[in-house]
Amino acid sequence: MNGKAGSSERNVLFESRLFEVVSILWTNKSTTPLHDHGGSQCFVLVLEGKFENVLDFGNKREVSTFESGQTFSIPVGTKHETQCLTLTGKTLHVYTPKLAQETVKLKFNSENSEELKNKLHLSQATPFEELKDLLDVMKKESISSGSPYFMNQLFSGSFPQMLMAEEFIAATKTTLATFEASPVLSAVENEVIEELSCLIGWEKRSGIAVPGGSAANFMAVHCARQNLFPKTKREGLDGRNLCVFVSAEAHYSFKKACAVLGLGMDNVISVPVDHKGRMKPEALDGLIQKVRDQSKVPLMVSATFGTTVLGAFDQVDELSRICKKHKIWLHVDGAWGGPALFSKKLRHLACGIENADSMTFDAHKLLGANLTSSFFLTKHPQILLEANDVADGDYLFHSDDPALDRGKLSWQCGRKAEAMSFWTIWKSMGTEGIGEFIDGLIGLRDEITAWIKMHPRLELIHMPDYLNVCVRVLSLDGAKDPEWSKIVRERLKEKNLVFVNYSSDTNGTFLRLILANPFLNFSHLEQILRWALEET
Ligand SMILES: Cc1ncc(COP(=O)(O)O)c(C=O)c1O
C-alpha cells in the first residue's frame, strides 16, 4: 500500500485464520490506491492524525474524515482510498475474512442443535486438521457479537488490539497469584489499577482484577463487611441484619452477592429512583434511618454509574454526603458507566466520585476488551488483604509483600490476566484516545436521538445521559400495543437482522439500543430503526 505522495509503512502485528491485524504509519498526503479487500471486512481505528476516506460505490462516492480515536469500516466488496491529512498518522486495521458481513449470525438456528451436539461429542479424538475445520464451523454457528447490529448486551465488538493481548495470554499461560510466576502481568495489573485510581482522583489506592463486574460487586460487599465487622472473617456472621442499599434500577448482582455472602438477599434495600432512573438521595436517607430504627445495620450504599437499562448515573456527590453522615461504605458500580471517567463530555457525571470507598469497572463492556476484564478498586490500601488473606498457602506464597503476590488480595488461587486486553487497548489509544472514542459515541447518540424525536412512530423513553437509547416502536395502525416493541425485537432477530434487547415501563415494552461497538456508525442505527418501522 504505497502512497501516491508521501509514504506509508505497513506492519503485520497479528495473523490467524480468522483475523489479521495490521498497523500503518503514514506521512503527509500518503494515499492508498483505490482498492477493496476482496471478501474481507476491514475495520480501521485511527490512532494518530487525521484521515480522509473515500468510499467508491460505483454510482456515488462518499467522503468522510476521521481523527484520532475514531473508527471506520469498509463494507465487504466496496472500493476505497484513504489519505493522511496530517504530517504523520497511525492507523490500526483489522481484516476479518471469516467474519465478512454475509456470515453474520444474530440468531441461533435451534434446528441445528442436535447436529451441533453430535459434533461436540467428546468420546473420539479428532485429527488436528479436522479440528481446525470444526472450529470454523462452530464459529459460524456462534452469535456474531462483533457485528454493529449486535446490541443485546452491554458490549458489542472489540478493539482489534484485544486479539494480540489474548494471544499473549495464551502464549505466556500463567496465574496472577504470585509475582514470581507472573512478573510482567502482575505489573500490568498494577498499572491499570494505578491509572484507573488516578482517574477517580484517589491518593491512596488498591485494587484487584476480578472475573466480571458481578464479582467486583461481590468484592465490594465483602470489603464493606470486613471494614465494619472484621471479626466475621474468623467467627462468621452473628445474626445481625447487614443491609445494602441500591437503587431500584441497580444490577441484580447485589442480591446474588448478599445471598452468597450470607447476608441474605432480603437485606438488599431498593431505593426509589427519579424520572431519569437515578437514586433519590432523600429516599436513601429515610431508608437508612428506617433500617436503624428496626435495629438493623446499614452496611453499604452502592451508587450505579450507568444503569443497565436506562444508563442513569446516580449522583455520587449527594450520596457521599449521606454516607458520610451515617458512616456507611459508599461503593460505585461503574461496570457499564465507569468509562465516563475518560470522557470530556461525561466527566461531570462523576462529580464527587473521589469520595467513594470503592468502585467496579468493566473494560469488556464499553471499552472493547475481551470478556472478562473487570476491576474492583478501592481507596483503602489494606482492605483487600484484610478481607481475603487467610495466612495460608505457604507452599505458594514465598514473598512477604502482598502488593507483589496479588493472589493474597483475592479469593481466587489461579487468576487469569484480566487486565491484559484492556492494558493493550489503553496503551495503544492513550487516555485521551479512549476519551475521544467515547465522545464520538456520544455524538452518534445525539444524532440518533434527534432522528427518533422527528419520527411520529418512535417514542424516545428518556433523553439519555449515556449510551443507552431506549425507544418504543409504535405500530402502523397507531393502536398502542404494549408488546409491540418486543414483537419487533423477536422478528428482527428471527430475520437475522438485529439482535437488540428490550425492557418495559408502565406503558409497555421498548427497545434498548446500546452504543458500544467501536465500528458503529449512524447508518447502522438508522438502519435498525428503519427495519423496526418496516414491521407491521
Ligand atoms: C450496572 C451493572 N453492574 C454490573 C454488571 C455485571 O457485570 P458482568 O456482566 O461483567 O458481571 C452489569 C451487567 O450488565 C451491569 O449492567
The ligand as a MOL file (V3000), in Angstrom:
LIG
                    3D

  0  0  0     0  0            999 V3000
M  V30 BEGIN CTAB
M  V30 COUNTS 16 16 0 0 0
M  V30 BEGIN ATOM
M  V30 1 C -24.6980 -1.9280 36.1570 0
M  V30 2 C -24.1100 -3.3020 36.0320 0
M  V30 3 N -23.3530 -3.7750 37.0300 0
M  V30 4 C -22.7890 -4.9900 36.9800 0
M  V30 5 C -22.9810 -5.8080 35.8840 0
M  V30 6 C -22.3610 -7.1860 35.8620 0
M  V30 7 O -21.2400 -7.1570 35.0470 0
M  V30 8 P -20.6230 -8.5140 34.4490 0
M  V30 9 O -21.5290 -8.9240 33.3320 0
M  V30 10 O -19.2680 -8.0890 34.0000 0
M  V30 11 O -20.5850 -9.5000 35.5680 0
M  V30 12 C -23.7750 -5.3640 34.8180 0
M  V30 13 C -24.0080 -6.2170 33.6350 0
M  V30 14 O -24.6660 -5.8920 32.7120 0
M  V30 15 C -24.3470 -4.0800 34.8960 0
M  V30 16 O -25.1360 -3.6110 33.9130 0
M  V30 END ATOM
M  V30 BEGIN BOND
M  V30 1 1 1 2
M  V30 2 1 2 3
M  V30 3 2 2 15
M  V30 4 2 3 4
M  V30 5 1 4 5
M  V30 6 1 5 6
M  V30 7 2 5 12
M  V30 8 1 6 7
M  V30 9 1 7 8
M  V30 10 2 8 9
M  V30 11 1 8 10
M  V30 12 1 8 11
M  V30 13 1 12 13
M  V30 14 1 12 15
M  V30 15 2 13 14
M  V30 16 1 15 16
M  V30 END BOND
M  V30 END CTAB
M  END
